[in-house]
Amino acid sequence: MGKTAKAGKQAVVAFGLMCSLGSATLFAQQVQQDRKAISKPAPEYPALAKQMRLTGVVKVNVVIGTDGLVRDVQVLGGHPILVQEVEETLKKWKYAPTNVETKAQLEFKFDR
């Protein structure tokens, strides 16, 4: 297979991956809207991050258990100082109980 054919095949695979990730994001937003939040405090801007003038976005996937608590957090990206604050905050989130777990992809933006 020539270089051009390989490049074309790789482009198709990359496009397919982007489409499936885009669908997952849309689905997660849909689930997020359907699940009634009881308590969702916002993460605080950590003092160390302020001192360092650190800004950025933290992206996570979460699993919300049937009891309404965030059961699992998978970090997709972000500075470790900001990630730590998001993980601690998500432990305090509470949703209305349901008979099924739900999943969501969340973004938290930190800026000065």
ABEGO torsion letter per residue (X at the ends): XBAAAAAAAAAAAAAAAAAAAAAAAAAAAAAAAABBBABBBBBBBBAAAAAAGBBEBBBBBBBBBAAGBBABBBBAEEBAAAAAAAAAAAAABBBBBBABBBBBBBBBBBBX
